[in-house]
């Protein structure tokens, strides 16, 4: 593992974290594959630079952004499921 690779991997991971909604795990896996640096080393360095509070805030923002759609999709599928179950029961 060359030091330049770690710097490049960390820079890419930070840019990707700040500019996309990709999951942390996916970002670190892609950085590992792209730069040949262990994902844990990248994650440690990213945490050292950005801080745990920034990472927590990002997670909360992503949950707020995507969770309502997930909840809606789940409730819609449950309504369809219950309607189908009721229909089959009434036959």
N, C-alpha and C positions, 0 to 999 in steps of 0.2 A: 504494500500500500504506500504509494508515494504521497508526500504531504500536499503536493499540488492537486492530486486527485481528491483528497479530502476537502480542500478549499473549494474546488469546483463543485463537488457534490453538495456541500453545505450551501453554497451560493445558489445553486439550482433549486435545492429543496426549499430554501427560504423564499425565493421568488415565487415558486409554485404554491407554497402555503399562503402567501400574501395575495396572489392573483387568481387563484382558482378555488373551486369548492371540492377538490379531490380529497379523499380521506388521507389522514396522516400515514396510515399503514401502506397505502398504495404509493404515496409519494416516496417513502423511504425504500420500498421495494424497487421502484423504478430507478431511484438514484443508485441503489446497490448494483442493479444490473447494468446501468449506463456507465458508471464510473469505477466499478470494481472495489468499492469500499464497503465494509460491513455496515448494515443498516443501523445497528446500535450506536456505532461511532458517529454516524451522521446525526442521529436523533439527539445524542448527548451534546454535540456541538451546537445544534439548532436551539436546544433548550438553554444552553449557556448564553447564546447571543440574544434570543428573543425573550426568554424568561417564561416561567410556568404560567404566570398570570396572563400573558398574551395568548398562550396556547389554550388556556381555559376559556378566555373570552372568544377566541375563534370557534371553539367547540360549541359554546353557547349560541353564537350567532348562526352557525350552521344548523343546529337543532331548531332554532326559531324559524329559520328559512325553510327547512325541508320537512319538519315534523307535521305541520298542519296538513300538508298534502298526504302524508302517510296516514294520518288519522282519518282523513276524509276517505281515502281509498279503502281503508279497513272497514269503516262504517258502511260504505256502499256495498262492499262484498258481503258484509254480515246481513244487510237488508235483503240482498238478493238471495242469500242462503236461507234466511228465515221464510221468505216468500215462497221459495221452492219447496222447503220442508212442509209448510202449511198446505200448499197445493197438493203435494203427494199424500199428505195425511187425509185430506178431504176426498181423495179419489176413492 
